[in-house]
Amino acid sequence: MRRSPMPDRLDAALVRAVEASAGPPDADGWVTATVPLESVDLAVPTLLSLGADIEALAPEELRRGIAEAAGAVFDRYRSR
């Protein structure tokens, strides 16, 4: 994830927890961190709110949920 959008889009306690687990940024500014959320159902819309500034690495159920939701948004707005 890129750190910049987090404070504006996530709860302050969640931002603190993510920042506490974050590793150093790579050459492109991406960091690996743990995002403590209660369930996949809650995590999908929360992480989608960060747009392309985040990639969920695990669990696979979360990756699949984000892909399905993003695909549904794409389908809705695709030019007909």
Contacts in CASP RR format, 6 or more apart in sequence:
PFRMAT RR
TARGET T0000
AUTHOR 0000-0000-0000
METHOD contacts of the structure
MODEL  1
MRRSPMPDRLDAALVRAVEASAGPPDADGWVTATVPLESVDLAVPTLLSL
GADIEALAPEELRRGIAEAAGAVFDRYRSR
1 18 0 8 1.000
1 30 0 8 1.000
1 31 0 8 1.000
1 33 0 8 1.000
1 35 0 8 1.000
1 50 0 8 1.000
1 53 0 8 1.000
1 54 0 8 1.000
1 55 0 8 1.000
2 29 0 8 1.000
2 30 0 8 1.000
2 31 0 8 1.000
2 53 0 8 1.000
2 54 0 8 1.000
3 19 0 8 1.000
3 22 0 8 1.000
3 25 0 8 1.000
3 31 0 8 1.000
4 53 0 8 1.000
5 50 0 8 1.000
5 51 0 8 1.000
5 53 0 8 1.000
6 15 0 8 1.000
6 18 0 8 1.000
6 19 0 8 1.000
6 50 0 8 1.000
7 15 0 8 1.000
9 49 0 8 1.000
9 50 0 8 1.000
10 18 0 8 1.000
10 46 0 8 1.000
10 49 0 8 1.000
10 50 0 8 1.000
14 35 0 8 1.000
14 36 0 8 1.000
14 37 0 8 1.000
14 46 0 8 1.000
17 34 0 8 1.000
17 35 0 8 1.000
17 36 0 8 1.000
18 33 0 8 1.000
18 34 0 8 1.000
18 35 0 8 1.000
18 36 0 8 1.000
19 33 0 8 1.000
21 33 0 8 1.000
21 34 0 8 1.000
22 31 0 8 1.000
22 32 0 8 1.000
22 33 0 8 1.000
23 31 0 8 1.000
23 32 0 8 1.000
23 33 0 8 1.000
24 31 0 8 1.000
25 31 0 8 1.000
32 57 0 8 1.000
35 43 0 8 1.000
35 46 0 8 1.000
35 47 0 8 1.000
37 43 0 8 1.000
37 46 0 8 1.000
40 59 0 8 1.000
40 61 0 8 1.000
40 62 0 8 1.000
40 65 0 8 1.000
43 56 0 8 1.000
43 62 0 8 1.000
44 62 0 8 1.000
44 65 0 8 1.000
44 66 0 8 1.000
44 69 0 8 1.000
45 69 0 8 1.000
47 54 0 8 1.000
47 56 0 8 1.000
47 62 0 8 1.000
47 66 0 8 1.000
48 66 0 8 1.000
48 69 0 8 1.000
48 70 0 8 1.000
56 62 0 8 1.000
56 63 0 8 1.000
56 66 0 8 1.000
57 63 0 8 1.000
END
